Amino acid sequence: MENDLKPTFFLDSDNPSIIEYAQRVTQNATNDIEKGVQLYYAVRDDIRYNPYNVDMSRQGMRASTALENREAFCVPKALLLTACARAIGIPAKLAFADVRNHLNSDRLKEAMGGETIFVFHGITMMYLDGKWTKSTPAFNKALCDKTNVHALDYDGKNDSLFHPFDKSGNKHMEYVQDRGEFDDFPYETFIKALADHYHGIADLKQLLKGAEDYSAEDFENEAYAG
């Protein structure tokens, strides 16, 4: 488990901004479970979900970059939560899965060429109270409230994964393929998976053409309208 506490280039848990953030949001916690839970909710809601905010460079995929930008897609958010946990001494690693979003917004679906599968969706795993649990910090509560989707909760004891249905019983998220667990972000594997799935396109910014200036608030309003 030693590797799940170390900083890496992508999981830069030794970055001063990550250390300060992790310590600040957990300052009232009395044990590691409370710390893990508080970190989860902080990253879930402080860093707004924006699938259009993509920078596929190595620097762009670092945990500290997501913290600096305050909005990101699912993978950098999972990297940030993982790095924050390591910054305060909680073993943490990454897991990935391909998911199909049945409630994908019309604009995002069009930008993705009609695609509904998101390759390498990011998940954080933390070791708390003697066991590993998965958590999904992707969708902030404001986005969920606007789109009639269940906001995910995390208690540090049970896995927190996407609900298969929204609040009205419509199909929401389907897990299609497990991509495994990793001590560090498998950047090259991630890029290859994108290219393999999205018809040779290995850069999400290229796939989501014309969306580089689209903010998290813009996406929330778009998803709500859809």
Secondary structure, DSSP 8 states (H G I E B T S, - for coil): -GGGTS--SSS-TTSHHHHHHHHHHTTT--SHHHHHHHHHHHHHHHSEE-TT----STTTTSHHHHHHHSEE-HHHHHHHHHHHHHHTT--EEEEEEEEEETT--HHHHHHTTT--EEEEEEEEEEEETTEEEEE---S-HHHHHHHT-------SSS-----SB-TTS-B-EEEEEEEEEESS--HHHHHHHHHHHTTT---HHHHSTT-TT--HHHHHHHHHH-
